[in-house]
Amino acid sequence: MRIATFNILHGRSPEDDRVDVDRLAAAVKTLDADVLGLQEVDRDQPRSMNADLTAVAAEAMGAVDSQFVAALAGTPGGTWMAATGEEQPGSASYGIALLSRYPVVSWRVVRLPALRGRVPVWFRGARAPKLVGDEPRVAVAAVLDGPSGQFTVTCTHLSFIPGWNSLQLRRLVRSLAGTREPLVVLGDLNMEPRQAARVSGLRSLAAGHTFTADAPTRQLDHVLGRGPVAATGPGEVVRLPLSDHRALVASCEVG
């Protein structure tokens, strides 16, 4: 089984600064994932030609089930607010998606703690901290009916603010207590592998530098597992013709 995560930067390529849905579809086909988590996903946004990027990816990979969950309603950087799940069809939104070639038995959405106000953050190479805010964060979990039985996969995109992302990850894992195992948590966690494993209590199923795409020096994207799930080979980091992240693929045996 191939389980992958990819922060798609709303389908944009830094090379030509364009969103091309055919290029996104080709990238998803290249990953050949059985289960795929996407972050920074647009739906009905002008900057991505009002496309439903989840639907584009689902068709490309042959998903039998998929779900987009909005973190923001409106246009990022413009007029937006935290999504509630009650947004009307056709309204601009932005968030995450989980797609599967295996049937989904049940879905669950977890809205993560939001940071209120602005906090000082040190960025690499900066001489002083910068006051920054953050956007709402969300996770989507699915119980899948896989070849060896049911298991749970959760996709998320955590805060880039140190400490706050740890709080969100702990809250997410705590919210999944009692869910059907094996459990896989994947996504852009905005933290390095040791921290991700320590905070979550889960083990890594794939390793490799994923950020930035052109010359990656850090692993911010992860596939983590608990219970009877094991990697059957080394993680695969895939450079694709879009995004500032590389995709991460874990070859796994589940159950």
Secondary structure by P-SEA (a helix, b strand, c coil): ccccccccccccccccccccaaaaaaaaaaacccbbbbcccccccccccccaaaaaaaaaaccccbbbbbcccccccccccccccccccccccccccccccccccbbbbbbccccccbbbbbcccccbbbbbcccccbbbbbbcccccccbbbbbbccccccaaaaaaaaaaaaaaccccccbbbbccccccaaaaaaaaccccccccccccccccccccccccccccccccccbbbbbcccccbbbbbbbcccc
